[in-house]
Amino acid sequence: MSNYHIKHLEEYFQVYRKSVRDPEHFWQEVAEEHFLWRKRWDNVLSWDFSKPEVKWFEGAELNITENCLDRHLRTHGDHTAILFEPNSPDEEAQHITYKQLHEKVCKMANVLKDNGIEKGDRVCIYLPMIPELAIALLACARIGAVHSVVFAGFSSKALATRINDAACKMVITSDGSYRGAKKLDLKSIVDEALESCETIETVLLVERTKNKVVLKEGRDKWLQPLLDAADSTCEVVTMKAEDPLFILYTSGSTGRPKGMVHTTAGYMVYTAYTFKNIFQYNDGDIYWCTADIGWITGHSYIVYGPLANGATTVMFEGVPSYPDFSRFWEIVDKHKITHLYTAPTAIRALAKENIEYVEKCDLTSLKVLGSVGEPINEEAWHWYNDNIGKNKSPIVDTWWQTETGGIMISPIPFVTPTKPTYATLPFIGIQPSLMDESGKEMKGNQVEGRLCIKYPWPSMARTIWGDHERYRDTYFSAYENKYFTGDGAMRDEVGYYRITGRVDDVIIVSGHNLGTAPIEDAINEHPAVAESAIVGFPHDVKGNALYGYVILKEYGETRNLENLSKEINQQISDRIGPIAKLDKIQFVSGLPKTRSGKIMRRILRKIASKDTSNLGDTSTLLNPEVVQEIMDNSL
Ligand code: PRX
């Protein structure tokens, strides 16, 4: 029996049992049969969650791009690897074959080398969703440079923080980007960021929008002429299994963003294996994940997972609403998409529009639908299932995280019966457990608790860049010998999991993780602000929106509060990016605090959600009177 491609429920249970009974043997078989190694491993797994230290395939040597590109050349050289759909439907789509992609990656890798990039150096990539973005990732991986992609919607300050944290040597960016009808000037954001970065030696610029840009002598270079002059072959640099492949930042509930470090072999094996099974991808299928490569979904399921399987992966530069709300469905129709993997926030936004936007397109090519990033509510699930899947394409509701590298809990289409709002069963090799408040594992079904994983899986992040202690504290200290996800979940009567949402101070807005602390820090930097607290409240498109409670230094100040709200949001936009802006800002005279000075967010969350019938015990508050005032003036 091949373990690589699961086709029946019975097979799933068999393979699952095998994968947890003897994980090392199981993953060794997968690794042996389906990948190209320069040197075999000495040891499949060693681990200790108390340190925490996890090593997969130690001793092995490989290069992930050899697995994503070179080995497909003979059988798939003329198949499309990347299908690029530009922002404007009037611009022609590009079909980049495996042969062409291989050549482009080699050229880019040579340019990186010519510009002083060596194995282990960090390269920051700040690009829109154009082919050069995927090519830049692969070029880094080919020569062993560690890529750190920063989503091109982050502000210059957020970009600078990330560049400095990883001490990047180079930035790859573009003159600008198209987002629907808007044109953004990425180069000046980079210029502004680099005013506070000392480690960057070179900026490579992709020409995309023909924005006027100023090149800084000795630092900035147009990429195209360098590519034109570069050699089209580039030997891979052999990587050790545990060499870092990339850093990707995610928000924490406190302070600075966390640079999650993913390593080479385990990440490759797990993303490839999950891609094959969770999407049931077959040769000739056209797979489209609508995420941005700036997030983990794009890394694992636009670039590495699909390419490791020789698949055709679509990259879409634009937005679902441009030129109108039919765009997604037109792309499905135009390219005969077979797999569509998107986010609940996009589904909700499109479900609000006239159904004619959907009905005028032919969606019969679709076979599998996916959802990721946040819990999908029942209404959105049914809309997606009825109108897009026409009740015949299963929805895979995939639960996972930047930290997990790959999908952890998900149905397998045509294998696992789906259930609306449930991510269903753990994937092969994944051992979830639910913990109660006292730290005990909850056995049996029909229980709800905090979601942990009790055994290592190949694609888990190995550390936080430069801060291993924070890695341990955040993920391995809440429960002994377990990885704590930060999510709550319930397990139903048949063992299906439903993710109920974050149990920490991370709020998911339109599928993006936002920590409360960095936003509060940004607000508090405004000269008129004394203190602030952010909570999430339900929003029918974004899932959650942000509600800010702000104490001014001079309460009752006669300043125009509307302007002040605008200034506060501008401040957040400058410090973090527009995605972190607040939907509502209420100025208050105080915040409900415990006697030890901790803000009682539970109460603020209830008020923001207009759920004030039962605020719970407020007697322990230092200042209970402020609660009534906040409720009276609630927005
Ligand atoms: O709360 C969970 C939610 O998104 C968090 C991880 O966010 P991020 O690291 O940005 O990765 C998103 C893409 C993998 C999780 O802790 N989440 C993600 N997928 C789901 C989900 N919540 C419910 N259902 C999902 N399918």
Boltz pocket constraint, residues with backbone or C-beta under 6 A from the ligand:
constraints:
  - pocket:
      binder: B
      contacts: [[A, 250], [A, 295], [A, 296], [A, 297], [A, 371], [A, 372], [A, 373], [A, 374], [A, 375], [A, 376], [A, 397], [A, 398], [A, 399], [A, 400], [A, 401], [A, 402], [A, 403], [A, 409], [A, 423], [A, 485], [A, 486], [A, 487], [A, 499], [A, 501], [A, 502], [A, 508], [A, 511], [A, 512], [A, 513]]
      max_distance: 6.0
